[in-house]
Amino acid sequence: MYPENSIEEAVQRLIERRTVKVIHMLEPGPSDAQMHKILSAAIRVPDHGKLAPWRFIEFNGDARVAFGEVLGRCYQVQKPEATEAQIAHEAARFLRAPRVVAVISRVKHEHKIPVWEQTLSAGAACQNLLVAANLVGFVAQWLTEWYAYDKGVDQALGLEQDERVAGYIYIGSAAEKPPERPRATLDEVHSQWVAPS
Ligand SMILES: Cc1cc2nc3c(=O)[nH]c(=O)nc-3n(C[C@H](O)[C@H](O)[C@H](O)COP(=O)(O)O)c2cc1C
């Protein structure tokens, strides 16, 4: 179906996947066509009950600047003692990467599909965004920071009652491969189940 070497490469990229932190992100970001592909991968996550328990709000170009005003204002509400410099710093959050996607988890309560499963599906959508961005040739970071947990920001995003931010996925380019970071080894987290004798 796919050439053997492309499968090998895709698996190797998964094995070696590393986040590139937003402070190291550069232009360019994905084109509109590339972004369409990345988002198309995000909506192919497992979704028990066909609920589509997620949606995506993208910030591109000047929208990142405009939303910065919301971030600055909400930060000031949280921290009335914040200095002008701190507010300006918060307002510039989305400018750290060419594209930012807010992944919104939206759950149906009182539904036979547990909320836990609907929430996991939103997490999977975040991960698919990261992986697809990597495969298309970009780098990405999944951040929540304070503004995934702020009522004012939620309101500015137009979130409904059963919606919340699962993460902001920042996507851009990088000049260098990030260094490895300590990780659990497979032996530490994997075991074979053995039937009790
Ligand atoms: C739900 C979620 C929220 C995260 N939020 C933050 C964050 O707010 N700030 C941060 O520095 N890293 C955050 N991270 C961690 C980074 O996305 C990233 O995983 C980390 O830098 C390690 O890099 P790695 O993905 O290469 O292991 C978050 C990860 C997850 C899964």
The ligand as a Tripos MOL2 file, in Angstrom:
@<TRIPOS>MOLECULE
LIG
   31    33     1     0     0
SMALL
NO_CHARGES

@<TRIPOS>ATOM
      1 C1         -1.9130   18.2750   28.3480 C.3       1 LIG1
      2 C2         -0.5150   18.8160   28.2760 C.ar      1 LIG1
      3 C3         -0.2670   20.1210   28.6520 C.ar      1 LIG1
      4 C4          1.0200   20.6240   28.6280 C.ar      1 LIG1
      5 N1          1.2230   21.9180   29.0020 N.ar      1 LIG1
      6 C5          2.4770   22.3990   29.0830 C.ar      1 LIG1
      7 C6          2.7030   23.7220   29.5280 C.ar      1 LIG1
      8 O1          1.7600   24.4570   29.8460 O.2       1 LIG1
      9 N2          3.9910   24.1430   29.6160 N.ar      1 LIG1
     10 C7          5.0540   23.3260   29.2660 C.ar      1 LIG1
     11 O2          6.1990   23.7610   29.3710 O.2       1 LIG1
     12 N3          4.8580   22.0830   28.8130 N.ar      1 LIG1
     13 C8          3.6070   21.5880   28.7030 C.ar      1 LIG1
     14 N4          3.3920   20.3230   28.2720 N.ar      1 LIG1
     15 C9          4.5690   19.4900   27.9110 C.3       1 LIG1
     16 C10         5.0810   19.7130   26.4880 C.3       1 LIG1
     17 O3          4.0440   19.6820   25.5500 O.3       1 LIG1
     18 C11         6.0850   18.6130   26.0720 C.3       1 LIG1
     19 O4          5.4590   17.3650   26.1410 O.3       1 LIG1
     20 C12         7.3090   18.6380   26.9400 C.3       1 LIG1
     21 O5          8.0310   19.8170   26.6690 O.3       1 LIG1
     22 C13         8.1990   17.4140   26.7060 C.3       1 LIG1
     23 O6          8.5890   17.2700   25.3980 O.3       1 LIG1
     24 P1          8.3590   15.9100   24.6150 P.3       1 LIG1
     25 O7          6.9790   15.9740   24.0450 O.co2     1 LIG1
     26 O8          9.4390   15.8820   23.5770 O.co2     1 LIG1
     27 O9          8.5060   14.7890   25.5950 O.co2     1 LIG1
     28 C14         2.1060   19.7950   28.2230 C.ar      1 LIG1
     29 C15         1.8490   18.4880   27.8250 C.ar      1 LIG1
     30 C16         0.5680   17.9920   27.8470 C.ar      1 LIG1
     31 C17         0.3240   16.5600   27.4270 C.3       1 LIG1
@<TRIPOS>BOND
     1     1     2 1
     2     2     3 ar
     3     2    30 ar
     4     3     4 ar
     5     4     5 ar
     6     4    28 ar
     7     5     6 ar
     8     6     7 ar
     9     6    13 1
    10     7     8 2
    11     7     9 ar
    12     9    10 ar
    13    10    11 2
    14    10    12 ar
    15    12    13 ar
    16    13    14 ar
    17    14    15 1
    18    14    28 ar
    19    15    16 1
    20    16    17 1
    21    16    18 1
    22    18    19 1
    23    18    20 1
    24    20    21 1
    25    20    22 1
    26    22    23 1
    27    23    24 1
    28    24    25 2
    29    24    26 1
    30    24    27 1
    31    28    29 ar
    32    29    30 ar
    33    30    31 1
@<TRIPOS>SUBSTRUCTURE
     1 LIG1         1 GROUP 0 **** ****
